[in-house]
């Protein structure tokens, strides 16, 4: 069963561009990973400090592989100084 997650980030004041840049580094590398079905990042129009990562992986194994990648480890080691808040939701398809 595939896994879809929404991950929300709120940038700290004066750190919007730094967070955006860091998140953008994840797109191409994540899409190239085995088991990646979808990996997109959005910036909300109503609040430019808020970003949403929508990602879908073929399986838990693929998601775990992503979490062990060099680009993921780089992101994890560097996002906190730019981020005021972060939360995620796992989505279950209906219908």
Secondary structure, 3 states (H helix, E strand, C coil): CCEEEEEEEEECCCCHHHHHHHHHHHHHHHHCCCCEEEEEEEECCCCCCEEEEEEEECCHHHHHHHHCCHHHHHHHHHCHHHEEEEEEEEECCCC
